[in-house]
Amino acid sequence: MAAGPGVSMQSGSPARELSLSVQQAASQTHGDRVKTEEVTEAEKQSRMAALLERLHAKHNASRPWQETCKVVRQAMEKRGAMNTAGHQLLLTCLETLQRALKVSSLPSMIDRLESIARQNMLGSHLSPSGTECYITSDMFYVEVQLDTSGELVDVKVAHQGENPTSCPELIQHLREKNFEEFSKHLKGLVDLYKLPGDNKLKTKMYIALQSLELDLTKMMHMFRLATNANAVETILHGSVGLLTARSGGHLVSLQCYVSPYDVFEEEIGTQLNLTDNNVPRSLGVSVSVTIEGTSAVHKLPIAPLITGSHPVDNKGTPSFSAVTNSNCVDLPACFFLKMNRPMPFSLSFIQRMSNVTSIPILETSSSQPLYQLIVQSQLQLLEEGSSTPPSSHNMHFYSVLPDQQHCYFLNGQVPVLLDIIRHQAAYNTLIGSCVKRTSIKEDSAGLLQFEVCPLTDSSFSVSFQHPVNESLVCVVMEVIDSRQVCCKLYKGLSDALICTDEFITKVVQRCMSIPVTMRPFGGKQRPYRQTLQLSH
């Protein structure tokens, strides 16, 4: 049995013995072809049993898994040319074996850290004492300090020209043996420096990003100093939202919008008690702040531009210093705000952001109907972690309330940009509130239909049958911004008044949900199973 190209086998290895045994068996079989009838099934079984006994004996005397992994790794490194697919397959197998091993000692911890470093195309080496593992690149390094038993002592991150500082998130992940998250942080650090130019130019770009981060942090603190806002108020109304500092491979995050249901605890029926220390990074709508290379040259700060530590008014507005050659430099890079997850935007909102930044953002040829994108986005959120397979909704969505059922047929720059994002998020939240995974028969008794139709990029109408007069009435909702939704009820002159415009406006601004807002229109004389209908 021939080995694959470039694979060497030791004389005492199980693979070598298996190869020789198979060759002997093949030779014997060839010589006995003439006498095939004489070879009984029992003899075949006996030969196989003997071969397995030899393999088992060799396996029981084999070296530990850790040593085996090292031998395989060394053999791979000494190999000559090999096709990419085969090399990747062996690497994958090696990493799978590595992940299956329990990390319970200093050598096993070092092996796992070195494996993770290789996965992320990073270097690694040990200190003379063997208890510090350094994961390195040209622009940064991560220092993992261990004790002699392999238990974690500290994890520090150092960027070029900086002193190493402890990183609580990386410490937590390694103490919990959460190597997957640790690897994601390393990937984030690598991605941060995917910039054009040499190391000196990359360092300038990193300093520019640091300067922006410091200014954004000051802007948040000034807003809170002027308004005494809590965490949720800072997210909804702060000039830069709620800022979470860069940590390990996680970029600075600006959380700028949450819906009422994002901060509502359904089990106990109260609002979540959120503080700066317990707000999840994934909560609501947020953007990450980073820097990336561009073909054009932009003037970027290399020092913070905010002067003083106190706002100039009761809204937390800071005072900025003038842009000069001493605090800014020309770099082939630009700051970017990246959404934490894909979010539908109307073309008019995209144009508003382009006007603010003077940078073209999107080719209009790639656009799709806004309602269709909102539906797709909301369904993806609903189906995350769900064991139920996605169904074909055909733009029909049902919402179950405690006493009703609804069905829908769906037809500077950072503060300004965040306000535009908030505005779009508020509109998306209202439309997305119609999208549910509830299944109801369309011919169910007492089913009420409400049809939601877009009017403009920030307004839509909800049409339905009057619960008393059985005439057609309509509510027009205008999302003025993330803080204001204006509602107006249109009905016939002879129709009974169901709700005032002020009441509808108050309800929708409080809950940001069309199904909940439509509840009063279901009628109070008899129980209704309401169906709201959204159409193009």
N, C-alpha and C positions, 0 to 999 in steps of 0.2 A: 504493500500500500504506500504510495508515494506521498510525501509531505508537500504542502503548498509551496509556491516559490518564495525563497528567502526565509523559510521557517526552519530553524535548527532544532534538533531533538537530542537531548542528553542520553547517553547510553543506558543510564539507569532509570530513565523517566517512564511513567506509565504509558505515554504515547508511543515510545520506542518499543516497549514490549508488546503493546497491542499491534503495532505495525509488523513486527517479526512474526507474531503468532498468526496474524491474518495471512501473511505471505506463506507461512508454512502450511496453513490450512488450505490456501488456494492451490499450492503446489501438489499437495496430497490429493485434492479434488481432481486436478487435471490428470494425474496419473491413474486415477481410478475411474475415469469417465467410461472406459470400456466395460467396467464392472459396476455400473450404476445400480443395477438391481441388487448387488450384494450389500450396498450401503444402507443400513436400516435407519429408521427414525431415532431409535434408541442411541445409536452411535453418534448421530448429530447432536443430540441433547447432551451426551456425555462430554463431547468435545467443548460445547458451549459452557457447560458447568465448570469444566476444568479451567477454561480461559477466564471466566468470571471470578473463580477462586483466586487466581493469580492477581487479577486486578484489585480485588478486595484486600488481599494481603498487602499489596503495594500501597493502596490508599491508606490503610491503617497505620502504615509506617511513614506516611508522608509528612512533610514539614508543615508548620502552622500556616493558616490562611494569610497572615500578614507577610510571611516570608515568600509564600507562593506568589502573592500580588507583586512583590518587589522583583522576583525572578521574571515574571511575565513582562513587567514594565521595562526591565533591563534588556530583555530579548527584543522588545519592540523598538527600543532606542538604537540597538545595534543593527537592526535590519537595513537592508539596502532599499532600492527603489521598489515602490509598491503602488498599486492603483489606489486612487482616493477612496473609492467605495469600501475596499477591503480594510484600509487603514482606519476609516471612520467606524466600521463595524467592530473592529477589535477595541478601539477606544471606548465605544459605547458599552461593550461587554465588560471592560475593565471598570468603568465608572459604575455600572450596575452592581458588580461585585463589591465595590468600595462602599456604596450606599447600603448594601445589605449587612455589612459588618457593624457590630455594636461598638460604639466608641466609649471605652471604659478605662483607658490607660493613656499615658503620655504618648507612646509611639502611635497608637491608633488615632489619637487626636491630631498629631502632626501629619500623619498620612492623609487624613481627611482634609485638612487645611491645604496641603500641597495639591491634592486632587482638585479642590475647588479653584485654587489659583490657576492651575493649568486650563480648566474649563473656560476661564475668563481671559485666557491669553496673558496672564500675569506671571512674573517671576516669584520665587520664594527661596528663602534660606533661613537657617537657624543661627541663633547666637551661640557663642562658645559653650555656654552652660547647657544648651539644648532645651531650655524652657521658654524661649522667646522665638516665635515664628514670625518672620517678616514677609508680607505679601507686597510686592513692589512693582512700580512702573516708573517711567521717566518723570512723571509729574506728581506722584503721590505714593505713600506707602501706608499699610495697615500693620500695626504691631499687636500681636496677640500674645499676652503674657500668661503663662501657665505655671502651676506648681509641679512638683516631681511626680504626683499621681495623675496628672492630666487635667486637674480641675482648673477652671478659668479664674484668673486673677484680675485681668483688665484687658480692654481693647482700646487702642488709640489710633487715631487717624491724623496724618500729617500731609499737608499739601506743600508744594515746593516753596521753600523759604519760610515755612511756618514751624512752630514747635508742635509736637504731637499733643493732641488733647483727647481725653476719654470720650467715648461715644456710647451713651446709655442704651441706644437701640441695638447696637451690635453686641454689647455685653449681654443684653437680655436674650437675643437670638441664640448666641453660643451657649449660654447657661441652660437654655431649654433644648439644646441640641437641634435647633431649627436651622439646619445648614442650608436649606433651600432659600429662606429669607436672607440669610447671610450672603449667599451667592448673588441674590438680586441687588443687594447693596453694592457689592463689588462691581457688578455690571453697570449700576448707576454712576459710580465713580469713573469707570472707563468711558462711558458715554459723555460725561461732562467735558472730557478733554478731546473729544472728536472734533477738533478745530483745525483750521488751516494754519500753515506756517510752522516755524521751528519752536523749540521749547520756550525761547524768550518771548516770542509773540503770543504763545498760548498763556504764558504767565500774565501778560498784560490784559488779556481777555478775562482771565480769572479774577484779576484785581478789579476790572470794570464790573463784573457780576457782583463781587463782594460790596462794592460801593453802592450799587443799586439796592442790594439786600439791606444794607444799613439804613439807607434813606426810607425804604418801605417800612422797616421796623419802627423807625422814628415816627412816621406818619400814623401808624396804628396807635402807638402810645400817646401821641398828641390828641388824636380823636377821643381816646378813652379818658384822657386827662380833662378834656373840655366838656365831655358829655356824661362821664361816669357810666358808660354803657357796659352791660354784661356781655357774655360770650355770644348769645344769639343776636342781640342788638348790634354787636360789632359786625357779625357776619352780614346782617341785612342792610345796615346803614353806614358802616364804617367806610372811610375813603378808600381803604385798601382791603376791606374785609377783615377776617381774622387770620393773622399771619402765623404760620408754624415754621420755625426756623429750619434751615437745612441741617440734616443729620445723616451722617454716613453717606449713602448713595441716594438718599431722598432729597429732592430739590426743595427750595422754599415753596410753601403752599399758601395760596390766598383763597380762603373759603368765603364765597361772596353771596350765596343764596341757599336757603333751606325753606321748604314748604312747611306749613303747620303740621302735616303728618310726619315729616322727617324728625320732628322733635316731640312727637306725641307717643306716650307709652300706652298702647292699646289695652294691655292686660289690666292695668290699674286705673286707666282713664285719666291720667294726668300728664302734664308736660314733663319731659325729661329734665333733670337738674344738671345742666351742662355747665362746666367750668373750662377754663383754659387748658386744664390738665387732662380732661377726659373726653374732649371732642375728637371723634374718630376722623382720620384724614379723609376717609371715603364718604363722609356725611355731606349730602347736598351737592351743590355745584361748586367746583373749585378749579383754580388754574395753578400750574407750576411755573415758576420763573426760572428761565435759563438763558444761555447765550449760545448762538450758533454762527457759523461762518456764512458769509454772503459774498456775492460777486461784487457788490458795490461797497464803498467805504463810508462808514458812519462815524460821527464824532460821539465817543462814549466817555463817561466819567471814569477817572482813575482815583477819585476821592469823593467822599459824600458831599452832596450839594446843599443839603439842608443846614441852615445856620441856626444856632440856638437850640434850646430844648423845650421851648414853650410855644404854643400856637398863637397866631395873630388874631384869632376871633373865637367865638363860642362854638364853632363847628370843627375845630381842630386843624384849621388850615396852617401849614408850616410856611416858613420864609426860606426861599431858595437864594443861593448866591449866584452871581452871574457866571455864565459859561465862558471860560477862558482857556488859553493854551496850557495853563499851569494845572488845571483840574480836569481837563479833557484831552483825549488824543484821538486821532483818526485810526480806525481799525476796520479790517474787512470782516466785520461781524455786526450782529444786531441782537437786541434783547427779544425774547419770545415769551408769550404767555401760552401755555399748552393746557388744554382742557383735560380734566382728570378722566373723562370718558367722552365719547362722541356725543355731540349735542346738535340738534337741528337748528338752523338759523335761516331766517328769511333773507332774500337778496337785499332788501332795503336796510336791514340791520347790518349786514355785511358791508354795504356801501358806507354806512355811518362809521363803522370802525376804520374802513379804508380812508375816509376823510380825516379822521383824527390822526392817523399815523402817517398819511401820505404814502402808504405802501399798498399796492394792489394785493388783495388777499385771495381771491378765488376767480377762476374762469367761469363765467355764467353758463357755458355749454355743459357743465357737469351738474347742473341743478336738477332737482326733482320737486314734485309737489310737497309743500311744507307739511300738510296734514299727513301725508303718507309717511314722511320721515319721522314725524312725532309718534305715529302709531308703531312703526318699526322699533324705534328707540324704547318706547314704553314696554312693548312686548318682550324685548330683550331683557329688560330689568326684571319683569315679572317671571320670566322663565329661567333666570339665573338661580341655580340651586334647586329647581323644581324637578321632581321625578315624573311629572305629567308631561307627555310629549306635546309639542306645540300643535295647536289645531288650526284649521283654516277658518279664520273669523269672518272673512269676506266683509270687513268693515262694520260688522255687527258686534256690539259690546254690551254686556249686561253688568249692572252694578246693583248689589244687594244691600239695602239699608235695613235697619231693624224692623221696619214695618212696610217697606216698599222695595220694589225692584225696578231698576232703570236699564234700558238698553240703548246703545249709541251706534248710529251708522256714521262712521267718520268720513265724512267727505273731508401839573403834569398830565398824561395820557393814560396811565394805569387806572386812576379813579374814573375817568370818563369811559374807558373800555369796560371796566367792571360794571358800571351803571348800565351800559348797553347789554352786557351779558345777563345782568340781573333782569332787565326788562324782558329779554327773550325767554329767560328761564321762567319768569312768572307766567307769560303767555303759554309756554309749553306745559307748565304744571296744570293750568286750567284744562287745556285740551287733553292732556295725558290722564287727567282724573276720570275721563270717560272710558279709558281702555282697561278692561278687566278680563280675568280668566274665567268669570262665572258663566255657566251654561244654563240657559232657560229655554223652554219651548216657546217658539214665537207665537203659537196660538193659545198660550196660557190665558186663563180668564183674568180679567182685571188688569191686563198689561197696558200701561200707558206709554206712548211714544213721544219722545222729544227729539226734534231734529236740530242739529247744530251745524250751521253753515258759516264759512269764512266770509267776512265783508272786506276787511283790509288786513294788512300784516299785523295789526294790533287789536283787531276787533272781530267779533263774530255774533251771530244771532242764535237764539234758542227758541224754536217754534213748537207750540204744543196746543192741545185742545183745552179750552176753558173747562175747569172741573164742574162748573154749575151750568153755564149757558151752552156748552158744547160748540162754541165758536172758536175760531183760530186766534190765538194771542201770541205775542212774541216779546222776548226780552233781548235787548241789545247790550252786550258787554264790551266796553272799551278799556283795554289795559293801557292806562296812561303811562305808568312806569311800574317798577317793582313794588311800589308802596301804595299805588292808587288804581282801583278798578271802578269805573263809573258804569252804573247799570240804569237802564230805562225800560219800563214796561209799556208796550203798545197793545191796546185792546179796543174793542168796539165801544161806541158811546153808550150802548145799553147794557154792556157787560158789567157784572158785579166786580168791584175792586177786590183783588186777592191780597196783594201786598203793595206797599209803597215802594217807590224807587229807592228811598233811603234805606229801607229795611233790607232789600235785596243786595244793595251795595255793601251794607254792614256785614251781612252774612258771608258774601263771597270773599270779602277782604279778610274776614276772620278765618275761614276754612280753606280758601283757594281750591274749592271742589265744586264742580257743576252738579254732580248727583246730590250732594248735601244741600246745595242752594235750591235745587228744584223740589226738594221735599215738600215745602208748603203748597205747591201746586198739585199735589196728589189728591187733595181733598181730605176732609176730616170726618165726613159723614159715614164712610165705609172704607174698609181696608183696601188698599190698592197695591198691585204689583206693578211697579213702574218700569217702563222701558224707554230709555232715551236713545235717540237716533242721530248720528252724525253723518253728514253728507257733504260731498264736494260742492 
